[in-house]
Each structure stands twice: as structure tokens, then as C-alpha cells.
């Protein structure tokens, strides 16, 4: 079983930038990619990258006087860990109460309901 890596909300924003990039990135490019959403200084981003490096979520390789960062933690792996944890904490590990909650809050569109219906049908047909 793979080791679970816990990352903060701020760290997840840095990871999203790295996941979207096809190549390793220097810290200044991560800062530029985050600029429309966050007004973080380069030092802040470097701190977050160093935390992620220590956790094993990213790797870094030296490129001249700078480091290039790449994700080690796969986005799908992180999503699974986060979603399972949320469902466990908030809904006792059950999906139906989660869906019911969103339904009661009118957060499900007709398209969402159609997709859920299709997914349930596919799961049932797979048995």
C-alpha cells in the first residue's frame, strides 16, 4: 500500500500547477501560474515547495542556479485519499448520505442526476 501524503490547501494549489505542467518547473514559474488566484511572494511558494519536497510529494533537480520541481504524488492518488477521508469524516464512509446532502442543498443539476443515474446503472450492470 502506498504511503498517504497529507497536503494542506495551500500546498494543493501548488500541486495543481505542477500537475497541469507537462515539464518540471522552477519556483518562479509556479509563482507566475498562481498569480491570478494568489498574491504569494516567491518565498512563500518556495516554502510550500520545500514542504512538499520533505513530504515526498514533489521531486527537485538542480538546473544551474535553480531547482526544477515535478510532482511525485499523482493527482488521482491525492483525490482518492482526500475524498475517502472526507466521506469517512462527514458521512461515516457512506456515499448515499453525501449525495442526499447535496440533493437537499439543491446543488445537483439535472445533468448531475443524469450522470449519477448512468454511473449507478454501469455499476449494477458490472456485477
VORODO-613381 format. One record per residue: x, y, z of N, C-alpha, C in turn. Coordinates in steps of 0.1 Angstrom, whole numbers, plus 5000, padded with zeros to 4 digits. Example, Ala and Ser with C-alpha at 12.3 -4.5 7.8 and 13.67 -1.06 7.14 Angstrom:
<rs>
513249435078512349555078513249675078512849785071513749895071512950005079
</rs>
This chain:
<rs>
500849885000500050005000500950125000500550224992501350344991501150435003502250505007502150595018501250715015500350745024499550865021500250985025500151085016500851215018499751315021499751375033498851485036499351615032498551685024499051815019497951925023498352045026497452145030496752205018495852295021495152365010496052445001496952515008497952605001498852514992499352404998500252314991499452244979498252224981497452164970497352264958497352394960497352484949498652484942499752464949501052454942501052324934500552214940500552084933499652094921498552164921497752174909498552234897499352334900500152394890501152294884501752214893502752114889502052004881500851964885500151854878499751904864499452024862499052074849500152094840501352104845502552124837503051994830503452004818504051884811505551874815506151974820507551974823507852014837509051984842509452034855509452184855509152254866509052394867509952454878510552574875511252644885510152724894510552754906509652824915509052944909509853024902509353154896508153124887508153014879507052984870505852944878506052874889504952834898504252964904505153054908504553184913503753254902504253254890503553324879502253254876502253124876501053044874499953074884500453094897499453114908499053264909499753354903499453494904498053534902497353484892495953524890495053494902495353384910494553344921495153384935496453384935497153414948498153524947498253604957499253714957500453674966500953554963502053504971503453544966504253574975505653614972506453484968507453494961508253384957508753304969509053374980509553304992508453214997507253254997506053175001505953044993506053064980505952944971507152854973508352904975509452824978509352744991508752815001508452745014507552625012506452655004505552545001506152434993506952464983507652364976508652284984509352344994510252275003509452185012508252225017507452135025507052015017506552035005506151924996507351834993508551894991509751814989510051725001509951775013510151695025509151585027507951615023506851515024506951405013507751435003507851334992506851354981506051464981505051494971505651544958506851604959507451664947508951614947509551624936511051604935511651734929512951754931513551864926514951824920515251884909516551864904517251994900518552004903519252124901519452154886519152284882519352324869520052464869521352454869522152574871522052624885521552744887521452804900520052794906519152724899517752704904517452554904516252524910515752394910514452384902514352264895513152244888512352134895511052164897510152084906509152004897508951874901508051794894507251714905505951684902505151614911505551464912505651414924505751264926504451214929503751284938502351244942501451254929500751154926499851164914498551224919497951304910496751374913495651274917495451174910494451074912494651004926495850984930496150924943495751024954496051154952495651254962494151274963493451274951492051284951491351164959491851044957491350934963491450944978492650984983492950994997492051105003491951224996491151335001489651305002489151244991487751214990487351105000488151005001487750895011487850955025488751035028488851095041487651185044487251265034486151355036484851275038484651165030483451085032483451015045484550965050484750905063484351005074484951125074484751215084483351275085482751305073481551375073480251285072480451165066479251085063479450935067480350915076480550775081480950675071481650725060482150635050481050605040479950655040478850625031478650735021478450695008478250784997476850834996475850754999474450794997474050915006474550925018474251045026474851175020476051155014476751265007475851314996475451224987474551264976473251324981472651264991471451324997471651465002472751485008473051625014473151725002473851694991473951784980472551804973471751694973470451704968469551794976469651784989468851874998469252024996470552044994471052174993470852234978470252154970469952194956471252224949472252144951473552164945473752064933472751984931472751884920471951934908472551944897471851984885471151864878470351884868469751774861470851694855471851764849473051684843473751604854473851654866474551574877473651454880472351464881471451354883471551254872471551294860471651204848472951124849474051194852475351134853475351024864474851064876474750974887473950854884472850874877471950754873472750664863473450724854474250644844475350564852476050634861477150564869476550454877475450474884474850364892474450244883473850274871473550174862474750094857475850164854477050094850477650004861477550054873478049974885477149854887475849864886474949754887475149654876475349694864475549604852476849534853477849594860479149534862479149414871478149404880478049294890477849164883
</rs>
